[in-house]
């Protein structure tokens, strides 16, 4: 008589294996989800006029998911439900230039996205009296991307350089045990120096902005073009309390000015003199620092209304501008 097969006893490994197989089936479709988060966050930053270096995204590979899913702590599985407990499947990284922009990005996310978790690892390290890894980690969700939340890292370019190099050395290299204490000391020293450099970069930017604000822009009134550099200097004087915008955005909005027939800083200055800046700020309800280009963008929207929305250079964001125009005017647009 052939013995009847018995079902093997369930072990801790079975839920993990099932989760990995499920994730392997889901992973191809998640790349599109990652791309949507990158697009949403990039649009938010651009619309707010916050200066940043880059926005990138990655979808966790099946191998990386499996490696994390099998982790144990004190002999027990770290994750009882890996598919829901591993929250960095969608990873977004925002790199800024200075620390104040990290805070501005986090404030913006608080206004526009749902924040499920917010950890400032730099502050946590500082509270322990140490130098080391510094990055703002946020778990966010958006109604436009219902599939999954995204894990977002926001840090300065110097913090990013330290984190990437430290990760490369510790996880991809082999460090002899006898050299580990000296290596830790050197990484700590480098982290302290980079924190100092971050502060100096912030001071440099503030001083340059103050210098630009106190100086009249030098331009040729016979030249109909407004260059990006001229516009940057002019806006620093016009909006001394606004932050810098991305370099390419000055050239972009100069093109919108050309569409409006504004071809000199004298004309632009005269136009902006008619704008009640305080009223625009109140109506827009800024809760985070916005850049100079966003300030100009709102001013032009308040003056030209739907004509501004319909400009060729605004075709890609007409819906967004329509919403902002309704906020400025307090009434629905004609559509």
N, C-alpha and C positions, 0 to 999 in steps of 0.2 A: 504494500500500500504506500502510495506516495504521500509523504507528510505534507500537510497544508502549510502554505507560506504564511508567515506571521508578519504583521506590519511592524517595522522597526520602531523602537521607542523614539519619540520626538526629543530632539536636543536643542540647545540654544542656537546651534548653527543653522537649523532649518529656516527660521524666520529671516535670517540674514541672507541665506542663499536665495530665498524667494524674493526678497527685496532687491537684490542685485539683478536677478533675472527681469523683474518688473521694470527696474530703472533702465536696463539695457534696451528694453522695448520702447521706453519713453524718450530716451536721450536724443535720438535724431530730431524729433519735433521740438525739443527744448532750445535748439539753436535759434530758431525763429523767435522764441520768447525772449531770449537774451538780446537779440537785435532790437526788439521792440522796446525793451527797457533802456538800451543805449540811446535810442532815438528819443524817447520821452525825456530822459535826464538831460541830454544835450539840448533839446528844445527849451526845457525849463531854465537851464543855465544861460542860454543865449537870450531868451526873452527877458530874464532878469538883469542881463548885462553884467553878470559876474565874470571876472577874469579867471581863466583856467587854462592849463596846458593841454590836457587831454581827457577824454572819456573813453574807456575801453571796457569790453565785456568778455567773459568766457563762460562756457558751459562745462560743468564738471564732467570729466571723462568717466566712462564706466569703471575703468581700473582705479581711478582716484576715489570714486564712490565706494567701491568694494573695499579698498584699503581702509577707509574711514569707518565703514559699516562693521568691520570685524574687530575694531578696537575694544579692548577690555580694560576695566579698572578693578583692581583687587580681585581678579579672577572672574568677574561678572561682566556681561556685555555692557558696553557704554551706551548703546542705543537699543532699546527694545522695539522701536518702530523706526528704522532708518529712513524710510521714505518721507516721513513727516518731521523727524527730529534733526535730520541733516539739512540745515537751512541755507547752506551756501552753494546749492546746486547751480543757481544763477548768480554769478559774481560780476559786479560792476566796480570799476576803479576810477575815481576822479582825482586827478593830480592838479593842484593849484600851485601858485608861486609863493604865497606867503600865508602865515598862520591865520590871519584875520579872514582870509577868503575861505579857509576850511570851515570856520564858524558860520560864515555867510551861507555856504552851501548847505550846511546842516539846518540852519534856520529856514532856508527856502524849502527844503524837503518837508520840514514840519508844517509849512503852509500848504504845500501842493500834493503831498503824498501821505499815506498812513504810515506812521512810524511805529513799528512793532517792538523794536529794541534799539537802544542808542548807548554805545559805550565809547568813551573817550579814553583810549588805552594810554595816551600820553599823560593825561591827568592821573590815571591810576598809578602809573610808574612814578610820577613826581611825588604823589602822596606817600609812596614807600621810601622817598628820599633817594631815588635812583635815577640814572639816565639809561635810556634804552629804547625799545620799540615805541614809536609814537604814531598813532593813526586813529581816526574817528571811524568806528564801525557801526553802521546802521542797517537794520533789517527793515525793508520798506515794502509796501504793497501799493498797487494802483488798480483802480476800478477798470482801467483800460487793459490791464493784463491780469485777468482773474485766475490764470492757471497756477501761478506760483509767486511767492514773494522773492525779492532779490536782496542779496547781501551786498552792501555798498561800502567800500573803503574810500575814505576821503583823507588825503594827506598832501603835504607840500612836496615839491620836487626833491628837496634835500632829505626829508623823512623817507621818501620812496627809495632814494639811492641807498640809504643806510639799510633799509629793510631788505631790499633785493640782494645787496652784497652779503649781508649777514646770513640770509637764507641760503644763498649759493655756497657759502663757505661751510656752514654747519650741516647742511643736508645733502650737499653734492660732493663734499670733500671729506677726506679722512684726516682727523686731527688727533695726533698722539695724546694719550691721557696726560702725560707730563707737561704738555704745552697748553692744555685747556685753561688753566687759571690765567696765564699770561694773555691768551686769546680773549678771554672774557674781559680782562682789564682793558685791553686795547679797544674792544668794541664799545665798552662803556665810555672811554675817553673820546672816541670818535662821535658817539651820540651826544656827549656834552658839547663838543665843538660845533656840531651841526645845529644844535639848539641855539647856540650863540649866533651862528651864521644866519639862522632863520630870523632872529630878532634884528640883526643888522640889516638884512634885506628889507624888513618891514620899515625900519627907520629910514633907509635910503629911499624907499618909495614915498614915504610921507614927506620927506624933505624935497624930493623932486617935484611932487605934486604941489607943495607950497610955493616952490620957485616958479613953476608954470603959472600958478594962479595969480601971482603978483606981477607977471610980465605980460605986456601986450603982445599978441601974436604978430609975427613979422610976415607980411604977405604982400604980394604985388596986386594992387586993385585992377590993373589992366589985364591980368590973367583970369579968365572966366572959371577956371577949374579950382576947386577946393581940394587940396591934397590931404591925404590922411594925416600927415604930420601937422599941417596947419590946423586941421579940425581938432586934433587931439589937444593942441595947445590952447585953442580957443575954448573948447569945452571945459578944460581944467580951470580956466578963468571964469567961465559962465556958471559952472557947478563945482565950486571948490570943495564941497563936502561929499562929492560923489567919488566912487572908486574908479580906477582905470578899467577900461573895457578891453576885450581881446583886440589885438592889433588889426586883424583883418576886418573887424566890425566897423572901424573908422572909415575904411575905404568903401565898405558896403553901403553905409548910410550916406556917404558922400554921393553915391550913385542915385539914391532916392532923392536927395536934394536937387540933383541935376534934373531928374524927372519933373520936379516941381518948379523948375525954372530958377532955382536959387543957385547962383553961380559965383557968389562972392561972400566973404565973411561979413562984409558991411551989410549986405541984404539979410543974411541970417541973423545978425545981431539986432537989426531993426525988427524983424519978425518976432524974435524971442522976447523983445521988450514988451510986446503986447500980451504975453502969456503970464497969467497969474500962477507963478511956480508953486506957491503954498497951496493953492486950491487944487492943482493937479496932484500934488503929493497926498493931500487929504483924500481926494476921490479914489486914487489908486490904492490907498491903504498900505503903503510899503511897511512891511514888518522885518525887512532885512535890507542890508546895504545894496543899493543898485548902482550899476556903472553909469558913466557919463553918457554913453551912447543910448542906453535905455531911457535916461532922462530926456534926451533930445527926441527920441522916438515918441515918447508920450506927449511931448510938447507939440510935435508936428501932427500927431493924431488929434490932439485937442483943437488945433487950428483948422486943419483941412478935413477932418471927419472922414466920411465915406470916400471922398476923393483919394485920400491917403491910402485907405484900405485897398482901393482898386488899382494902385500903381503896379506896373509890371514887376518891379523888384520885390513886391509884397505878395505875389501870387501864391507862394508856397505857405503863407501864414495868414491868409485872409480871414479864416474862421477865428483864429486866435485874436487878431486885431479887432474883429467885430465884437467879440466878447469884451475886450478892453475898452472899446469905444462906448459900449453900453454902460460900463462902469463909470466912465468919465462923464457921460451925459445924463445918466440916471434914467434913461428910457431906451426901449428897444429900437434897433435900427430898422430901416425899411427893407433890408435884405437884398 
